[in-house]
Amino acid sequence: MRRRPDALPMHGDDFDIRPGRSRDSGAGSWRKANSLVGRVLQVSRRAGFTPLGRGRAGRGTGHLGRGGPAALRSRRNALRRRVVIKARVVRHRGARFRSAPLTRHVAYLERDGVTRDGSSGQMFDARSDRADGDAFAQRCEDDRHHFRFIVSPEDANDLADLRTFARELMEDMASDLDTRLDWVAVDHWNTDNPHIHVLVRGIADDGRDLVIDRGYISEGLRARAEERATIELGPRSERDIRQALRREIDAERWTGLDRRLQKERDAHGVVDLRPEGASGRRKDRTFLLGRAQVLERMGLAEKVGAASWTLARDLEPTLRELGDRGDIIRTMHRAMTGQEHGGDDGRFCVHARSGGERLTGRLVERGLHDELTGEAYVIVDGIDGRAHHLRFPDIERTGDAAPGAIVETGTWTDRKGRQQASLLTRSDLSIASQIEARGATWLDRQLVSPEPHPLAGGFGSEVRDALARRGQVLIDGGLAKRQGQRIVFARGLLDTLRDRELAETEEALAARHGGVAQPTEAGDHVAGIYRERVSLASGRFAMIDNGMGFQLVPWRQDLERHLGQEVSGRINQRGGVDWSFARSRGPAL
């Protein structure tokens, strides 16, 4: 088989084929933005929430990489079926990759609820419908990089078999790149558009780094996918094309019509759509006229004469931002459906990234905002009466609390002095479960706090009602008494509740595992095998087994990677543990 000359190496971390994905440059004025998305965008900006930021695309491919000739042969044809392909090259180095390695990405792709019947996803490859994603991740460990693709055929529901489509596409790709490919994929059906996630090793069959031509990733692979879809389903009819263009006229996102309008600008920046003008004889003139009028109403185009417009400089980034916000609003509506206060878009707040603001509320949902980069989102029903969409660099920053838990945004400074944000769990118990709980709950901490969180409507009203009911439970239990309009709580209430719950839990653990619970005090040494995390109303605790008994001590996130291993530390004056982790010795006998 003839080989291409060795390609230049890739540089940088990421490559994102989505055109024009740039940093926000301001949305300009919005005139008559009467749609749901337009209103939310206006409200969120008036509330002081920042525009959605966009990461810069990295230089992850070479201009002399494999697939160059195939990229040059690819030409867009209006009759071909449409397929959207997003791509990213992930370098296997740096703190970002260490915090979110490939194994974690594989686990997310195989999560529950992504198949047609709502079950967990299953990786497949060229030969099997049950590929081992973890084994693929291990094969990639010593590689310099790997590729991630999302393939979304517009007519995915009409294809006979999405997996067969993916396998044939990967055969085409291997032929174009002149190398065998090591890949796994998973099909997802949990969105409006069924799609395929494909992971490809960054190694060619000659053992060298696989470098793919930038043009092939942005054009060639998409052309191959569109050819495959067209072969199976036939070309788009003239009616299909006109219906698609008609839908683009009023779309609140970046569209093909917008791209055409930009290309039709003359040397003075004017789009002349008069019948006698430069663009007036185009057969899609009616659609371009309709789109220009919509952009004018949105404040993104200005009419300068009969059927003539100039376009806003920030047209593309503004429409892309608006499209992103539309996706977010739909996600929030779906997530909030069934919640007590529903999906009232007037309560929605969209944040570009979780930053300095401190928000407390009920966790509604978490997921990936961008399945290529791993950027995560959470939806929090806040005690301030609003529903918040927050973004984090990766899913690990969102914690592991279940929906219904009480969470709070927190900030911290990393070793390089940069401010970072994460989602903190304040209680694994729902508000309803805390009312009758035996331990020291988040509600109790609010009741005794000299500065409790201010409460508004929405979820805040639920908390206000739960506080009143919890207060009565404490009165009935002899731990508080009512004096006029006030409730006076017993001295040391939180310690009393915590000690009571711990004693009951230690008794249950002793009956289940054997051994004797050993009390701890400030200054005590703690050593043994970390057996499990115990989630209580009073917080999270770690069970440490020293062979003769066990201790329950406050849990910390970095303990999890030492599960089943020997750990040691000392109880500090704050009640926590200063840990000193030993080197891993494998599972203890």
Order of alpha helices (4+ residues) and beta strands (2+ residues): alpha-alpha-beta-alpha-alpha-alpha-beta-alpha-beta-beta-alpha-alpha-alpha-beta-alpha-beta-beta-alpha-beta-beta-beta-beta-beta-beta-alpha-alpha-alpha-beta-beta-alpha-beta-beta-beta-beta-beta-beta
